[in-house]
Amino acid sequence: MTAAEDHGRDGSEPREARSYVEHVTSQHRLDGVADTEGRSPNARDPREYRIDLERIRFSSYFARLSDVTQVVPQSGVGPVMHNRLTHSLKVSAVARVIAAQLAGREARHRAHLRGETAVDDETGAIVARLGGCDTIVAQAAAHAHDLGHPPFGHLGERVLDRVSRERLGLPEGFEGNAQSFRILTRLDTLGREFPGLNLTAATRAATLKYPWTRGAWIGVDDAARPVADRPRGVGIDPAAGAEKFSAYAIDADEMESALAAFPRIERGMQTVECAVMDLADDIAYAVHDLDDFARAGVLQQANITGELRTWLDAERTFADEGIEQLAASWRAPGHALELLWRRLRMKDAWIADRGAFIDAVSRVSADIGDSLLAAPYDGGIDSERAVSDFTRRWIEHLRTSIVVEEGPHVRSGHVRLDRQAWHEVMVLKFVHAHFVLERPELGLPQRGRAKIVEQLALGFDAWLADPDDAGRAPRRLLEWAEHATEETFAVRRERPEMLVGDTSDAGLRRQGRSRAILDYVAALSDQQAVTTHRALIGGAGIDEREWQ
């Protein structure tokens, strides 16, 4: 019997376990299929995961993603831009293909154990030992991975984190991944007596890209744990703690419960299905978002080929330049790409290789400069074929460049890209960041959107602090404030070491109220944020026309 088949016999929860027993038949369960109670804890039933996927698809939080910024709002460039919903669907499609590959190999391994085939599949054996890989779980995690993104995407995320820590007395701040997990396990509802969507342990665990809390890394400085030996996303700030994390302190028990179903996964590592989702997210971001900007005319052949080819022509010269000189002139052709290489070498020496990086720059330069952008996109059939062919070839290449490791590097995962493909994705993401996100013309509208999010958070805080008018605040906000405060006090009683900041009664009430405000603002779509801001500020804030 494999470790995957033995889940539940060592005291851990089985993959199919839900947080709460369901006494009401699920709208997503087939007629005649019994609930989970009574089933053997070792039975692996994919129908349970199908229920998870449908619950996420039916969620209002999932529908909301159609009006949440992916990179640039719809009004910023044109009607073809991805939003968080279309991005999530594409991540799900990529995740399904990768997971199907691994599930097939796991099936060959199990067939060997049953004596049906003479040759074992070692990759399949690794997947089985680590807890298995189900295509529906990977899809469900991909559907759910961006639920917690607030209005205006990563911009709104950064603003809420800063405002909550600096102005709202909540040092744990805000993080989109932790918010996604909170939505799945606390905020969303099935109309039952329990909170959340009551997903299986496998699906809950598959959403934990950064399986720790922010506070878990407070006090851990570079001397104690150098950046090259830290999990990806932790950052290097011992005062603030982890930069990226997947659960707030009040939701840490839920995180630990989900991970308990995977005893072979080391602490701080993703499950196999989570690693598949994370990899699919990287691939979709690196490839699919570029086709948006090719169609919109944002990507300019001269600029991109100038950067990439200048670096290729003089990479030995760049290698001899000091970091300060490069940083001071990062807009000069080739300098930003050399800075990227330096960061990769510093943080990811376990895989970073100069030769592989050179080859990756060469391939991306040829494929974007000589293929994708060879002719301006004009909306015609040939232009559309060029964009679609670019996307198809890269997705096919990357999905077949997968490595599975039982003992991966701490900055990697059990499922990752091979060395060459990893470098190629880093270069593709560089093109995306350098030639789209860092465009100066985005600065003005982004400042306007940031002000909307900031004023919403501070405005609701002032409202709840008003003793004469707090009772007229939105009902959901008031209820969430009550629940979050109760949850925060419960953590102080049961696990006080998890809390950060002021843990007095007044401090905890402040933290609970602030967490509810973040929950409320983060649940708004882009347009809802604009409309709510106008109503709350009373016309004194930013007019929608000023930021479009």
Buried (B, 14 or more C-beta within 10 A) or exposed (E): EBBBBBBBEEEBBBBBBBBEEBEEEBEBBEEEEEBBEEEEBBEBBEEBBBBBBBBBBBBEBBEBBBBBBBBBBBEBBEEBBBBBBBBBBBBBBBBBBBBBBBBBBBBBBBBBBEEEEEEEBEBBBBBBBBBBBBBBBBBBBBBBBBBBBBBBBBBBBBBBBBBBBEEBBBBBBBBBBBBBBBBBBBBBEBEBEBBBBBBBBBBBBBBBBBBBBBBBBBEBEEEEBEEBEBBBBBBBBBEBBBBBBBBBBBBBBBBEBBBBBBBBBEEBBBBBBBBBBBBBBBBBBBBBBBBBBBBBEBBEBEBBBBBBBBBBEBBEEBEEBEEEEBEEEEEEBBBBBBBBBBEBBEBBEEBBBEEBBBBBBBBBBEBBBEBBBEEEBEEEEEBBEBBEEBBEEBBEBBBEBBBBBEEBBBBBBBBBBBBBBBBBBBBBBBBBEBBBEEEEEBEEBBEBBBBBBBBBBBBBBEBBEEEEEBEEBEEEBBEBBEBBBEBBBEBBEEEEEBBBBBBEEEBBBBBBBBBBBBBBBBBBBBBBBBEBBBEBBEEEBBEBEEBE
